[in-house]
Amino acid sequence: MLKTRFTEEFGVEHPVVQGGMMWVGRAELAAAVSEAGGLGIITALTQPTPEDLRVEIAKARALTDKPIGVNLTLTLSINQPPYEQYRQAIIDSGVMIVETAGSNPAVHVEHFKEHGIKVIHKCTSVRHALKAQSLGVDAVSIDGFECAGHPGEDDVPGLVLIPAAADALSIPFIASGGFADGRGLAAALALGAQGINMGTRFMCTEESPIHQKIKEQIVGASELDTQLIFRQLRNTMRASKNSVSEEVVEILGKGGRFRDVQELVAGTRGRKVYENGDSEAGIWTVGMVQGLIRDIPGAGELVTRIVSDAEAIIRSLNSVLVDPVPVS
């Protein structure tokens, strides 16, 4: 078993986290990850109302008594979700770990901390991680350029970003973006992280609530089959390369504005991809790591396999030493 500062402070067995994913982070997946000793996370805004979130958390609680988390992604939009009500639903449900992402989480961190809830904030740069640390979060999830969704605007890959974060932070952090197997976990630990966070890899599990055709497409895809959109808007997003994402890139490349692509990138279209299995129906996020995904296991089996493989790799590295040290 791998013991890190993250596993110790967050009360989980393995340093493997299933990050919050819109339309994907539901009770069955989160519970399966947590039951296997990782940290499963339910995505709050996937649920249409705060009351639905309470029901989803209760569903996960019925499946496992191990720690689960809830993701609360903070976005700036015309029609803001009722964040305070979602926050209260999390508090009332007895969840003790929250993953925040997006905008400044300061007000939410304050409320969560009052109730003894640990907060992990997702960041795409060291400077943002340091800001989150100053706000009192308990850990950060540092997202490299390889990730699905929003990688930020600095384009720093994990091989540089992770050790840079290790040098700068005093709180524990987990590495995100580009992780799929035990090799990645072992590498993240070597670079200074205390665990890994995976999204795309957990999309391709039995409990993942997306269409089987999409899972199979990810398994068959390579690391080259993603597309960066919204670069011109300084809101870069990594999505699956399809006819819709290519049209968005073309329109914006010719000077278009968000209003010119708004219908193409609507979240309702992306949700239909996951529900109906039509990968050309809209924009859907996936990481470059899809090129390393070869199967669709159970989520618990995946957690166990990754940790076991990482342990074997770490032990095997002892053989490269001229004077190997005893391994207990």
N, C-alpha and C positions, 0 to 999 in steps of 0.2 A: 504493500500500500504506500502511496506517495503522500507524505505529509508536508504541507507548506503553510506559510503564514495565512494564506487565504482559507484553506480547509480548517485551520485551527480557529480563526476568528469568526468564520461564518457557519461553523458547525456542520460541515458536510464531509463526507468520507473521501471523495475524489475531487481533484482540481479541474473538473470539467463542467462547464456551464452551457446550457442551452439558452441562448439569448432570445430576447423578445423579438417576434416577427409578426408583422401585420398579417392577419388572416390565418396564420400558422400556429401561433403560440396559444394553444388551447389546453384544456384540462388533461386529456388523455396523454398527450405528448409530454407535457410538463411533469405529470405524475410518474410516467415511466422512467424518465431521466432521474428524477429524485429518488425513486424507489431503488434504482441501481446504485445510488450513492453519489450521483452528481447533483447539480442544482438545476431543476427545471423551472422555467419562467413562463407565466401566463401573460399574454399581451392585453393590457386593459382596454385599449381603444378598439380592439377587434370586437369587443362586446358593445352592442348598440346603446346600452344605458348602464349607469352605475349599478342598478339592481341586477341586470344580467351578469355583471361582473361578480357580484356577490354569489350568484347561483353557480357560476363557473368555478370560483374558488372552492365553494362547498363540494362541487363535483370532484375536484382534484383531491380534496381532503378525504373524501370517501375512498379514494384509490391508494393513498399513501399517507402515512403519518410522519414522513420525513420532511425536512425543510423544503418549501417551495417559495418562489419569488414571483413578483408581478412587475411587469414593465409598464412605465408611464412615460410615453414619448410626448414631449412638449413642443408644439409647433405654433408658429404665428400664422393665423388664418383669419379670414373675414368672419367665418362662423366657428368660433372657438368651442371646443368641447367643454363641458362643465367639469373642469379639472378638479375643483374643490370637492365636488360630489364623488368623483372617481377616487380621489385621495381618501375621502372619508370611508368609502366602501372598503378600501384596502385596510385601513386602520381597524374598522369594525370587524373585519373578517379574521383578524388575528395574524395576518401575514407579517413576518418579521424581517423580510428582505425585499427591497425594492430596487429595480434597475430604472434609472432615469436616463433620458437622452434628449437631444435637441437643444432647446433654449435653456437659458440660465435657470437652474433648479432651486435657487436659494430659498424661496418661500416654502417650497415643498419639503426640502431638506429639514428646515426648521420644524415643521409640523411632524414629520416622520420621526425625527430624533426625540421629540417630546414624548413619543410613545415607545421609545426603545427600539425603533425599527432601523436596521442597517441599510445604508444607501450605497449602491454602486452607480457611478455616473459614467456613461459612455462618452469617450472623447476621441477626436481624430488628430490631436496634436499634443505635444508636451505642454505648451503654454495653456491650453484649455484644461489639461489634467491638473496643472498647478493651481489654476483658478478654482477648479472643483475641490481640490484638497483644501484650499483656503476657506471654502464654504462649509467645511466640516463633513464631507462625505467620508464613508468608511473605506471605500476602495474605488478604483476607476477601472474601466474596461477600455484599453487603448486600441483603436481601430486603424489598422494599416490600410494602405492604398489598395490592396488586393480585395478588400471586402465587398460584399453586396451592399446595395443601398447607397448611403451618403458617405464617401470617404474623405470629405473635406476638400480643401483647395490647395493643399501643400504637396500632394502626390508623393508622400514619403512611405516607402514600403516597410513591412514589419521588421525586416532584418536590421534596419537602422532605427526605426521608431521604438522598438521594444527596449533595446539597451539604452537608448537615450532617455526613455521614461524611467528605467531602473536607476540611472544616474541622478535623476532629478527629484524623484518622489520619495517621501518618507512613509506613505501609506501603501498597503498592498495593492497590486494591480494584476489584472488578467489580460492576456493578449487576445486580440480579435482580428479576424481577417486572414484567410489563407490556411485555416486549420481543418484537418479531416481525419487524422490518424495519429498513432503513437509516435511517429517520427516528429510530427508537429508539436506534440505535447513535450517531448524530450527537448526539442530545440527551444521552445518557449521558456522552459525552466532554465536551460543553459544561458539564455539571453537575459535572464533576470526577472522574468514574470513569475507569478505564483500560481498560474493556472491558465487555461484557455477557455475562450468563449466561441461557440460555433453556431452558425445559423444555417447556411446552405447544407452542411453535412446532415443536420437533423431534419431538414426538409425531406431527405431521402431515407426515411425510416418508416416502418410499418404503421406507427401511430400518427405520423404526420397527416394532417387532414387535407392534403392536396391530392388532386387526381393522379391516378397511377400513371397515366401517359406523361405527365409532367415529371414525375419521379424518374421514369425511364428515359426521358429526354436528357435530364441532368446526368444520369449515369453514362449516356452515350456521348455527351458533349466534351469538348476540350477546353483548356484554359484560354483559348482564343475566342470562345463563343460568347463574349459579353460585350456590351456597348456602353460607353460613357455618354450620358445625355446631360443637358442643362449646363454644359461647360460655359457657354456664353453668358448665362445668367448668374454665374458664380454660385451655383447650387448643384454641383456635380452629383450625378447619381449613376451607379453601375447597375445595369439591367441586362437581361438576356438579349442577345442580338437577334432581332426578328424584323419583319417588315415595318412594324410600328416604330420601334426605336430608331431604325434607319431613316424613316420619314421625319421623325422629330429632329434628328441631327441635321438633316438636309435643310429643313425649314429654318432652324435657328442659325445654321451656317450661312444662310442667305440674308441674315439680318432680321429674321422674324422675332416676335416677342412671345411671352408666355401665352398671351391670349390666342395666338395663332396655333398653338399646340395643345391648348387646354383640354379639348375634347379627346385628343389622342391619348393623353396621359391620365385620364380620369381614373380614380381608384376603383370605381365600379367595374371598369373594363378589366383591370388587373385582377380583381377578385374572380371574375368569370373564368380567367385562365385556370386558376386553381380549382374552381368548381367543375368546369366542363371539360378540362383537358385540352383546350384549344390554345396552343402556345402562341398563336398569332392574333389572339383576341385583344391584347392590350400590352401595356408595360408591366413586366414583373421582374422583381429583383433576384439576382443570383450572383454568387461570387466566382472569381477566377478559379477557386479551389474545386469547382465542379470537375475540372480536369483530373482530379485525384480520386474521384468517387466512383467506385466500381460495383457497388451492390446496394440493396435496400433491406438492411437488417432491422430487427427490433431495436428500439432506442436504448433499452437497458443493455442488450447484448453489445451495442456499439460502445457504450460507456465502458463496460468491462473490458472489451477488446482493446480499446485505445489505452487504457491505463496499464493493462498487462503488457502490451507491446512497448509502451514507453519505459516500463520497468526493465524489460529485457534489453532494450537499447542502452539504457543508462548502465546496466551491469556489463554489457558487452564492451563498452568504451574503456573499461578497465584494462582490456587486453592490449590497448595501444600504448600503455605506459611501459617504459623500460623496466621500472621496478613496480609492478602492480601492487596495489594496497589490498589487504584482505577485505572481502565483501561479506558482511554479516548476513 
